[in-house]
C-alpha cells in the first residue's frame, strides 16, 4: 500500500517538476509570469501535503540553482514541515515499544496537552525526568518509517528511468548521486539514534565555545529521542534590549567559527542552521538544535572547498576553478576554459565587495551554476554545504548585522589550516602518503612498460570525444 502511494506521489512530483523546468527552459530569458509563479506555489504545496520525504526532496532541489529555476527555488525555500498535531494517545504505542511498558516511570511529568512542535515526521513534548531534569521528548509519528521507505523506493525507480533517458544531463548534474544524498539524509532522520550520534559529536565541538551549546542526549532509541531542554527564542526573534552589543558580536563570531570548524575540520555539519534551529537564551547562549539532517564531507572535499573560499578571498579565479573541479569531475562535455572565464568575471566582484555585502553561501551557489553550465560535475554535498553556509550567514546577521565576515573568519581559517597541517604530518597520515606513493609507483611502472611496448610495435591509439559524446579516433593503429 505504501509503495502504491509512493508511485502515485512520485508521478505527481516528477510531472510537476519536469513541466516547470521545461517551461522555464523554453522561456529562459523571460521573467516568470503569474502562471509560472502559480505552478511553483502549487508544487510547493503538493510537496508539503505528501509529507516528510517529499518536503526533503524539495529542500534538496532548492539547493540546485544549476537546473532548478530561481522562482521555483524561492518557493521551495518556503517549504513548511509543520503538520497538524495528533493526540498524544496515538504516540503512546511508539513510546511503549521504544522505552518499554513502564516508560512513564522515567518521567514525573509530560506536557501532553500541547506539543512544543509538530512536524511531518515527529512531535516534540516538554517533560521532566524522574530526577527533576527538564527535558524534551521527540517521538516519531506512527507509520512514518513505512511511508518514507515506500516513497524512497518509488522515487529511486523514477530516477533510474530519468537517468537512462537523459545520460548527458545526469552526467553533469548527477541526479542519481543527488538522490543518494537525499536517501542517506532520510535514513538518518528516520533513526533517532543517528541524530543522537550527530548531537554528541557537535556537543563535543561546542565545548570549545563559551556561547555555543548543543542539547545533551539523555536517551536515544530508533523512534524516540530524549534530550536536555534548550530554552530560548529563535535567533531572529531576539528583542533589541535582550542582549548587549558585545554579547551579540560574541555569539555571531562563535557561531560562524563553530560552523566553519564543522565544515573543514570534523567534516560533519548541521545542514539546516536556519533561524528556527538556533535558540538564544537569556544568558546569551546559542543553542543549536535539530540535528536530524547533517552533511558530511570527506577530507579531500574539505580541503578543496577550503581552497575555493580562500581563492575567493584572494581574488584568484583560477584557484577557485581548479579546486572546484577537484571536488567533482570534468565530463566529456566540459568547457573548463569557459568556466575559468566565468569565474574571472565574478571572483573580483566577490573579492572587492564590501564586507557587509559578501555572502559566501550565495557565492558558492553561483559557482555551482556556472560549473554545471560548463559541463563540470560536482559532488552533491557541495550544494548542501552551500545551503548550510547561506543559512548560518543569514541567521547570524539576524542577531548581529554588523558582522564583518572576512575579518571574523580570517583568524578562524588560520586556525583551521594549522589543525589540518598538524593532521597531515601525523604518523598515520604520513604512513598513508607513503603507501599511496608505493602503489602509484608500481602502477606507473606497469603503465610505462605497456606504453613502451605499444610504441615499439607501432600500436598506439588515442581516442577523444566530440561535444556530443561520440568517440572520435584521433590517432589510429599503425603497423
C-alpha positions as CSV (number, residue, x, y, z in Angstrom):
1,X,0.0,0.0,0.0
2,X,2.9,2.4,0.9
3,X,4.5,1.5,-2.4
4,X,1.3,2.3,-4.3
5,X,1.1,5.7,-2.6
6,X,4.8,6.3,-3.3
7,X,4.4,5.6,-7.0
8,X,1.4,7.9,-7.3
9,X,3.1,10.7,-5.3
10,X,6.4,10.3,-7.3
11,X,4.4,10.5,-10.6
12,X,2.8,13.8,-9.4
13,X,6.0,15.3,-8.3
14,X,8.1,14.3,-11.3
15,X,5.4,15.5,-13.8
16,X,5.0,18.9,-12.0
17,X,8.7,19.5,-11.6
18,X,9.7,18.5,-15.1
19,X,6.9,20.6,-16.6
20,X,8.1,23.6,-14.7
21,X,11.7,23.1,-15.6
22,X,11.0,22.5,-19.3
23,X,8.6,25.5,-19.4
24,X,11.4,27.7,-17.9
25,X,13.9,26.4,-20.4
26,X,11.7,27.4,-23.3
27,X,11.3,30.9,-21.8
28,X,14.8,31.1,-20.4
29,X,15.3,34.8,-21.0
30,X,11.9,35.9,-19.9
31,X,10.9,36.7,-16.2
32,X,8.4,34.2,-14.8
33,X,4.8,35.3,-15.2
34,X,1.9,34.8,-12.8
35,X,1.2,31.4,-14.2
36,X,4.8,30.2,-13.6
37,X,4.7,31.5,-10.0
38,X,1.4,29.8,-9.5
39,X,2.7,26.5,-10.7
40,X,5.7,26.8,-8.4
41,X,3.4,27.6,-5.5
42,X,1.3,24.5,-6.3
43,X,4.4,22.3,-6.5
44,X,5.5,23.5,-3.0
45,X,2.0,22.8,-1.5
46,X,1.9,19.4,-3.2
47,X,5.2,18.5,-1.6
48,X,4.0,19.7,1.8
49,X,0.9,17.6,1.5
50,X,2.8,14.5,0.5
51,X,4.8,14.5,3.7
52,X,8.4,14.4,5.1
53,X,10.2,12.7,2.3
54,X,8.9,14.9,-0.5
55,X,9.5,18.0,1.7
56,X,13.1,16.9,1.9
57,X,13.1,16.4,-1.9
58,X,12.0,20.0,-2.3
59,X,14.7,21.2,0.1
60,X,17.4,19.4,-1.8
61,X,16.1,20.8,-5.1
62,X,16.2,24.3,-3.6
63,X,20.0,24.0,-3.3
64,X,20.4,23.5,-7.0
65,X,20.4,26.8,-9.0
66,X,22.1,25.0,-11.8
67,X,18.9,23.3,-13.1
68,X,16.1,24.5,-10.9
69,X,14.6,27.9,-11.9
70,X,15.1,30.7,-9.4
71,X,11.4,31.3,-8.9
72,X,10.9,27.6,-8.1
73,X,13.8,27.6,-5.7
74,X,12.4,30.6,-3.9
75,X,9.1,28.9,-3.5
76,X,10.7,25.6,-2.4
77,X,12.7,27.7,0.2
78,X,9.3,28.3,1.9
79,X,8.6,24.6,2.4
80,X,6.9,24.2,5.8
81,X,7.5,20.9,7.6
82,X,4.8,21.8,10.2
83,X,1.9,19.4,10.5
84,X,-1.4,19.2,12.3
85,X,-0.8,17.9,15.8
86,X,-2.1,14.4,16.6
87,X,-3.4,13.5,20.0
88,X,-0.7,12.2,22.4
89,X,-2.5,8.9,22.7
90,X,-1.5,8.0,19.1
91,X,2.1,8.2,20.2
92,X,1.8,6.1,23.3
93,X,2.4,2.8,21.4
94,X,5.6,4.1,20.0
95,X,6.8,5.1,23.4
96,X,5.9,1.7,24.8
97,X,7.7,-0.1,22.0
98,X,10.9,2.0,22.3
99,X,11.1,2.7,26.1
100,X,9.1,-0.2,27.5
101,X,5.6,-0.6,29.0
102,X,6.8,1.3,32.1
103,X,8.1,4.3,30.2
104,X,6.0,6.8,32.3
105,X,8.1,5.9,35.4
106,X,11.1,7.6,33.7
107,X,9.3,11.0,33.9
108,X,7.5,12.9,36.7
109,X,5.5,14.8,34.1
110,X,4.9,15.0,30.3
111,X,3.0,18.0,28.9
112,X,0.8,16.0,26.6
113,X,-1.9,18.6,26.0
114,X,0.2,20.7,23.6
115,X,3.4,19.6,21.8
116,X,6.3,22.0,21.6
117,X,6.5,21.2,17.9
118,X,4.6,19.2,15.4
119,X,6.4,18.2,12.2
120,X,5.5,15.7,9.4
121,X,7.9,13.1,10.9
122,X,7.6,13.6,14.6
123,X,6.1,15.5,17.5
124,X,8.1,17.1,20.4
125,X,6.9,17.3,24.0
126,X,8.2,19.1,27.1
127,X,8.8,16.8,30.1
128,X,10.6,16.4,33.4
129,X,12.7,13.3,34.2
130,X,12.3,11.4,37.5
131,X,15.3,13.2,38.9
132,X,13.8,16.6,38.2
133,X,15.8,17.4,35.0
134,X,13.8,19.4,32.4
135,X,13.9,17.6,29.0
136,X,12.3,17.2,25.6
137,X,10.8,14.1,24.1
138,X,10.9,13.7,20.3
139,X,8.5,10.9,19.2
140,X,8.3,9.6,15.6
141,X,4.8,9.6,14.0
142,X,3.3,6.0,13.8
143,X,3.9,4.5,10.4
144,X,6.2,7.4,9.2
145,X,9.1,5.0,8.6
146,X,7.0,2.7,6.3
147,X,5.6,5.6,4.3
148,X,9.0,7.2,3.8
149,X,10.7,4.0,2.8
150,X,7.9,3.3,0.3
151,X,8.3,6.8,-1.2
152,X,12.1,6.3,-1.4
153,X,11.7,3.1,-3.4
154,X,9.3,4.7,-5.8
155,X,11.5,7.7,-6.4
156,X,14.6,5.5,-6.9
157,X,12.8,3.8,-9.7
158,X,11.7,7.1,-11.2
159,X,15.2,8.5,-11.1
160,X,16.5,5.3,-12.8
161,X,14.2,6.0,-15.7
162,X,15.1,9.7,-15.9
163,X,18.9,9.0,-15.9
164,X,18.6,6.3,-18.6
165,X,16.8,8.7,-21.0
166,X,19.0,11.8,-20.1
167,X,22.5,10.4,-19.8
168,X,24.3,13.7,-20.7
169,X,22.2,15.7,-18.2
170,X,22.7,13.1,-15.5
171,X,26.5,13.0,-16.0
172,X,26.8,16.8,-15.4
173,X,24.0,17.3,-12.8
174,X,24.4,13.9,-11.1
175,X,20.8,13.3,-10.3
176,X,21.4,9.8,-9.0
177,X,24.2,11.0,-6.7
178,X,22.0,13.8,-5.5
179,X,19.2,11.4,-4.7
180,X,21.6,9.2,-2.8
181,X,22.5,12.2,-0.6
182,X,18.7,12.6,0.0
183,X,18.2,8.9,0.8
184,X,21.1,9.0,3.3
185,X,19.7,12.1,4.9
186,X,16.2,10.5,5.2
187,X,17.7,7.3,6.7
188,X,19.4,9.4,9.3
189,X,16.2,11.2,10.1
190,X,14.2,8.0,10.5
191,X,16.7,6.6,13.0
192,X,16.9,8.9,16.0
193,X,20.0,7.1,17.3
194,X,21.8,8.6,14.3
195,X,20.6,12.1,15.3
196,X,21.8,11.4,18.8
197,X,25.3,10.5,17.4
198,X,25.3,13.8,15.5
199,X,24.4,15.7,18.6
200,X,27.1,14.0,20.7
201,X,29.8,14.9,18.1
202,X,28.5,18.5,17.8
203,X,28.3,18.8,21.6
204,X,32.0,17.8,21.8
205,X,32.9,20.5,19.4
206,X,30.8,23.1,21.2
207,X,32.8,22.7,24.4
208,X,35.4,25.0,22.9
209,X,32.9,27.9,22.7
210,X,31.6,29.9,25.6
211,X,28.4,30.9,24.0
212,X,27.5,27.8,21.9
213,X,25.6,24.8,23.2
214,X,24.1,21.6,21.8
215,X,21.4,19.7,23.8
216,X,22.6,16.7,25.7
217,X,21.3,13.3,24.7
218,X,19.6,11.7,27.7
219,X,18.2,8.6,25.9
220,X,18.1,7.5,22.3
221,X,16.1,4.8,20.6
222,X,15.3,4.5,16.8
223,X,12.0,6.3,17.2
224,X,12.3,8.2,20.5
225,X,14.9,10.8,21.4
226,X,15.1,12.3,24.9
227,X,17.3,15.4,25.2
228,X,18.0,18.2,27.6
229,X,15.8,21.3,27.2
230,X,17.2,24.1,25.1
231,X,15.3,27.1,26.4
232,X,15.3,30.3,24.4
233,X,13.8,32.2,21.4
234,X,14.7,31.9,17.8
235,X,17.7,34.0,16.8
236,X,15.6,36.2,14.5
237,X,13.1,36.9,17.4
238,X,15.6,38.2,19.9
239,X,14.5,41.6,21.3
240,X,16.8,44.6,20.8
241,X,17.3,45.1,24.6
242,X,17.7,41.4,25.4
243,X,21.5,41.3,24.8
244,X,24.3,43.7,24.8
245,X,26.2,44.6,21.6
246,X,29.2,42.7,23.0
247,X,27.1,39.5,23.6
248,X,25.6,39.7,20.1
249,X,29.1,40.1,18.5
250,X,30.4,37.2,20.5
251,X,27.6,34.9,19.6
252,X,27.8,35.8,15.9
253,X,31.5,35.2,15.7
254,X,31.4,32.0,17.7
255,X,28.6,30.6,15.6
256,X,30.5,31.2,12.4
257,X,33.7,29.7,13.9
258,X,31.7,26.7,15.1
259,X,30.2,26.0,11.7
260,X,33.4,26.6,9.8
261,X,35.3,24.1,12.0
262,X,32.5,21.6,11.5
263,X,32.8,22.1,7.7
264,X,36.5,21.8,7.4
265,X,37.9,20.0,10.5
266,X,35.3,17.5,11.6
267,X,33.6,17.1,8.3
268,X,30.2,16.7,9.9
269,X,28.0,19.8,9.9
270,X,24.4,21.0,10.6
271,X,22.8,21.0,7.1
272,X,20.0,23.4,8.0
273,X,21.0,26.1,10.6
274,X,18.1,28.4,9.8
275,X,16.9,30.9,12.5
276,X,14.4,28.4,13.9
277,X,17.1,25.9,14.7
278,X,19.2,28.4,16.7
279,X,17.7,29.4,20.1
280,X,19.1,32.3,22.1
281,X,18.7,32.0,25.9
282,X,18.5,34.9,28.4
283,X,22.1,34.4,29.5
284,X,23.4,34.8,25.9
285,X,23.9,31.2,24.9
286,X,23.1,30.0,21.4
287,X,21.5,26.5,21.4
288,X,21.9,24.7,18.1
289,X,19.0,22.2,17.8
290,X,17.5,19.7,15.4
291,X,20.5,17.6,14.2
292,X,18.5,15.1,12.1
293,X,19.8,16.5,8.8
294,X,23.6,16.6,8.8
295,X,26.1,17.0,5.9
296,X,29.3,15.0,5.7
297,X,32.5,15.9,3.8
298,X,35.5,13.6,3.2
299,X,39.0,15.0,3.7
300,X,39.6,15.6,0.0
301,X,36.4,17.6,-0.4
302,X,37.0,19.6,2.7
303,X,40.5,20.6,1.6
304,X,39.2,21.6,-1.9
305,X,36.2,23.6,-0.5
306,X,38.6,25.4,1.8
307,X,40.7,26.2,-1.3
308,X,37.7,27.6,-3.1
309,X,36.9,30.0,-0.2
310,X,40.5,31.1,0.1
311,X,40.6,31.7,-3.7
312,X,37.5,33.9,-3.4
313,X,39.2,35.9,-0.6
314,X,42.4,36.3,-2.6
315,X,40.7,37.2,-5.9
316,X,42.2,34.1,-7.6
317,X,39.6,32.8,-10.2
318,X,42.0,30.1,-11.5
319,X,42.5,28.7,-8.0
320,X,38.7,28.7,-7.4
321,X,38.1,26.8,-10.7
322,X,41.0,24.3,-10.0
323,X,39.8,23.4,-6.5
324,X,36.1,23.3,-7.7
325,X,36.9,20.8,-10.4
326,X,38.9,18.8,-7.9
327,X,35.7,18.3,-5.9
328,X,33.9,16.8,-8.9
329,X,34.9,15.7,-12.3
330,X,35.3,17.0,-15.8
331,X,32.8,15.3,-18.2
332,X,33.2,14.8,-22.0
333,X,31.2,18.0,-22.4
334,X,33.2,20.1,-20.0
335,X,34.5,23.6,-21.1
336,X,37.0,24.3,-18.3
337,X,38.3,27.4,-20.2
338,X,34.8,28.9,-20.3
339,X,34.4,28.0,-16.6
340,X,37.6,30.0,-15.7
341,X,36.4,32.9,-17.8
342,X,33.1,32.9,-16.0
343,X,34.8,33.0,-12.6
344,X,37.3,35.6,-13.8
345,X,34.3,38.0,-14.2
346,X,32.7,37.1,-10.8
347,X,35.5,36.4,-8.4
348,X,36.8,40.0,-8.5
349,X,33.3,41.2,-7.6
350,X,33.2,38.9,-4.6
351,X,36.7,39.8,-3.6
352,X,36.2,43.5,-3.8
353,X,32.7,43.5,-2.2
354,X,32.2,45.4,1.0
355,X,32.3,43.1,4.0
356,X,28.6,43.6,4.7
357,X,27.7,42.6,1.1
358,X,29.8,39.4,1.0
359,X,27.7,36.2,1.3
360,X,29.8,33.0,0.8
361,X,26.8,30.7,0.6
362,X,25.3,32.7,-2.3
363,X,28.7,32.9,-4.0
364,X,29.1,29.1,-3.8
365,X,25.7,28.6,-5.4
366,X,26.7,30.9,-8.2
367,X,29.9,28.8,-8.8
368,X,27.7,25.7,-8.9
369,X,25.5,27.3,-11.5
370,X,28.5,28.2,-13.7
371,X,30.1,24.8,-13.3
372,X,27.0,22.9,-14.4
373,X,26.5,25.3,-17.4
374,X,30.1,24.4,-18.4
375,X,29.5,20.6,-18.1
376,X,31.5,20.1,-14.9
377,X,30.0,17.7,-12.4
378,X,30.4,18.4,-8.7
379,X,29.6,16.3,-5.7
380,X,26.1,16.9,-4.4
381,X,27.5,17.5,-0.9
382,X,28.8,20.9,-2.3
383,X,25.2,22.2,-2.7
384,X,24.4,21.0,0.8
385,X,27.3,23.0,2.3
386,X,26.4,26.0,0.2
387,X,22.8,26.0,1.6
388,X,24.1,25.4,5.1
389,X,26.6,28.3,4.8
390,X,23.9,30.6,3.3
391,X,21.6,29.7,6.2
392,X,24.1,30.3,9.0
393,X,25.2,33.6,7.4
394,X,21.5,34.7,7.3
395,X,20.9,33.5,10.9
396,X,23.9,35.3,12.3
397,X,23.1,38.6,10.5
398,X,19.6,38.5,12.2
399,X,21.4,38.9,15.5
400,X,24.4,41.0,14.5
401,X,24.1,42.5,11.0
402,X,27.3,44.5,11.5
403,X,29.4,41.3,11.4
404,X,32.5,41.7,9.3
405,X,32.6,38.3,7.8
406,X,36.1,38.3,6.2
407,X,37.7,39.8,9.3
408,X,35.8,37.4,11.6
409,X,36.9,34.3,9.5
410,X,40.5,35.2,8.9
411,X,41.5,34.0,12.3
412,X,39.3,31.0,12.0
413,X,40.8,29.9,8.7
414,X,44.3,30.4,10.1
415,X,43.4,28.1,13.0
416,X,41.8,25.6,10.7
417,X,44.8,25.5,8.3
418,X,47.1,24.9,11.3
419,X,44.9,22.0,12.5
420,X,44.8,20.5,9.0
421,X,48.6,20.8,8.7
422,X,49.1,19.1,12.0
423,X,46.9,16.2,10.9
424,X,48.8,16.0,7.6
425,X,52.1,15.4,9.4
426,X,50.7,12.9,11.9
427,X,52.3,9.5,11.7
428,X,49.2,7.7,10.4
429,X,48.8,10.3,7.6
430,X,52.5,10.1,6.7
431,X,52.2,6.3,6.5
432,X,49.1,6.6,4.2
433,X,51.0,9.0,1.9
434,X,53.9,6.6,1.7
435,X,51.6,3.7,0.9
436,X,49.9,5.8,-1.8
437,X,53.3,6.7,-3.3
438,X,54.3,3.0,-3.4
439,X,51.0,2.0,-5.1
440,X,51.4,4.8,-7.6
441,X,55.0,3.9,-8.4
442,X,54.1,0.2,-9.0
443,X,51.1,1.2,-11.2
444,X,53.1,3.8,-13.1
445,X,55.9,1.3,-13.9
446,X,53.3,-1.1,-15.3
447,X,51.7,1.6,-17.4
448,X,55.1,2.8,-18.7
449,X,56.1,-0.7,-19.7
450,X,52.8,-1.2,-21.6
451,X,53.2,2.1,-23.3
452,X,56.8,1.4,-24.4
453,X,55.7,-2.0,-25.7
454,X,52.9,-0.4,-27.8
455,X,55.2,2.2,-29.2
456,X,57.8,-0.4,-30.1
457,X,55.2,-2.5,-32.0
458,X,53.7,0.7,-33.5
459,X,50.3,0.0,-31.9
460,X,49.1,3.2,-30.3
461,X,45.6,4.6,-30.3
462,X,44.3,7.9,-28.9
463,X,40.5,8.5,-28.6
464,X,38.8,11.8,-28.0
465,X,35.1,12.8,-27.7
466,X,33.2,15.4,-29.5
467,X,30.9,17.7,-27.6
468,X,28.1,15.3,-28.5
469,X,29.9,12.4,-26.8
470,X,30.8,10.4,-29.9
471,X,34.1,8.7,-29.8
472,X,36.5,10.1,-32.5
473,X,39.7,8.4,-33.3
474,X,42.5,11.0,-33.1
475,X,45.3,8.6,-33.8
476,X,44.9,5.2,-35.4
477,X,46.8,2.0,-35.1
478,X,49.8,1.7,-37.4
479,X,51.6,-1.4,-38.4
